[in-house]
Amino acid sequence: MKLVAVNASFRGRRGKTAHFLDLMLAGAASSGAQIDRIDLADLELKHCLDCQRCQKPTFLASCVLKDDAASVFDRMRQADLLLFGTPVYTLGMSSLLKTLFERYYFTANVRSFELTKSGLFFHNVDPALCRKPFVSLVVCDNLMDETVKNARQYFHLYGQFMDAPHVGDLFRKSASLSESDGQSPVEKAYFQAGTELALRGRISRATQKAANSSLVLLPPFVQWSWVRRLLAKSRSARAKIEARHRTVMDAAVNR
Ligand SMILES: Cc1cc2nc3c(=O)[nH]c(=O)nc-3n(C[C@H](O)[C@H](O)[C@H](O)COP(=O)(O)O)c2cc1C
């Protein structure tokens, strides 16, 4: 079993995304898996220009752009299971990861369409690249479920369009509050997730729940968006929510 982790944080190895990916990789390695971590921030990745050169019969499956995309794809092809880790940047996945996914375009003939197991039509992408089981990890500072929603939804659709089993849906809200000594319950859950991936090829529900558990206990008026929406109509209540939220976010940012 080989796990390849793609870290799409611009902070590379110094970031929280790398920290949680590393915990999973360590868990997997302790159970005999081979591991590889790709830090996209260390590499050169250019944007797909939609020049269509890759789709000309004489030029199929290679790209005019000279950068590291092809070598990243080669490493991903070696994987039995992929881990995609991304921070939330402005409510979605990082542009680094999106840039990588856009470059899938040159890996196959996009004029050939396939009906996926989920009943969706999508143009061809190299199946050796995109059909692998994968785990998604979305990391952010904010405390609200809405912050990770876009990226999580993207990965859900990715699994459906690519016919790729989505074997783990991890999200770490208020990541700046997380410990980094490997001993907290959340960190132990990430390590455990890695061992489960190595041994069983998926993360159990209990482990996923522990890994995704909240690091801060919020009063309902801050935690639930429908309560916030109701209270936001009153100026004084809004000020109270903002103040409470600011306290927690300050703690996160100043850590
Ligand atoms: C450009 C930029 C945009 C960000 N946008 C958000 C955001 O919309 N919501 C959020 O909760 N955090 C946001 N963050 C914070 C990051 O998600 C957070 O710091 C995360 O831990 C970064 O991952 P890393 O530690 O692996 O680099 C943003 C950070 C940057 C640099």
The ligand as a MOL file (V3000), in Angstrom:
LIG
                    3D

  0  0  0     0  0            999 V3000
M  V30 BEGIN CTAB
M  V30 COUNTS 31 33 0 0 0
M  V30 BEGIN ATOM
M  V30 1 C -5.1920 34.2230 1.4010 0
M  V30 2 C -5.7820 33.5450 2.5960 0
M  V30 3 C -7.1530 33.3820 2.6720 0
M  V30 4 C -7.7280 32.7560 3.7740 0
M  V30 5 N -9.0720 32.6140 3.8260 0
M  V30 6 C -9.6190 31.9920 4.8930 0
M  V30 7 C -11.0340 31.8230 4.9700 0
M  V30 8 O -11.7860 32.1960 4.0750 0
M  V30 9 N -11.5430 31.2050 6.0660 0
M  V30 10 C -10.7240 30.7440 7.0790 0
M  V30 11 O -11.2330 30.1940 8.0530 0
M  V30 12 N -9.3960 30.8660 7.0170 0
M  V30 13 C -8.8270 31.4780 5.9550 0
M  V30 14 N -7.4660 31.6140 5.8970 0
M  V30 15 C -6.6520 31.0200 6.9630 0
M  V30 16 C -6.1120 29.6510 6.6020 0
M  V30 17 O -7.1120 28.7780 6.1510 0
M  V30 18 C -5.4630 29.0020 7.8200 0
M  V30 19 O -4.4590 29.8580 8.3320 0
M  V30 20 C -4.8690 27.6500 7.5280 0
M  V30 21 O -4.4010 27.0860 8.7350 0
M  V30 22 C -3.6970 27.7640 6.6020 0
M  V30 23 O -3.2090 26.4610 6.3530 0
M  V30 24 P -1.6680 26.1510 6.5620 0
M  V30 25 O -1.4050 26.3680 8.0390 0
M  V30 26 O -1.4970 24.7440 6.1610 0
M  V30 27 O -0.8960 27.0930 5.7240 0
M  V30 28 C -6.8880 32.2540 4.8230 0
M  V30 29 C -5.4880 32.4170 4.7300 0
M  V30 30 C -4.9510 33.0450 3.6420 0
M  V30 31 C -3.4590 33.1930 3.5790 0
M  V30 END ATOM
M  V30 BEGIN BOND
M  V30 1 1 1 2
M  V30 2 1 2 3
M  V30 3 2 2 30
M  V30 4 2 3 4
M  V30 5 1 4 5
M  V30 6 1 4 28
M  V30 7 2 5 6
M  V30 8 1 6 7
M  V30 9 1 6 13
M  V30 10 2 7 8
M  V30 11 1 7 9
M  V30 12 1 9 10
M  V30 13 2 10 11
M  V30 14 1 10 12
M  V30 15 2 12 13
M  V30 16 1 13 14
M  V30 17 1 14 15
M  V30 18 1 14 28
M  V30 19 1 15 16
M  V30 20 1 16 17
M  V30 21 1 16 18
M  V30 22 1 18 19
M  V30 23 1 18 20
M  V30 24 1 20 21
M  V30 25 1 20 22
M  V30 26 1 22 23
M  V30 27 1 23 24
M  V30 28 2 24 25
M  V30 29 1 24 26
M  V30 30 1 24 27
M  V30 31 2 28 29
M  V30 32 1 29 30
M  V30 33 1 30 31
M  V30 END BOND
M  V30 END CTAB
M  END
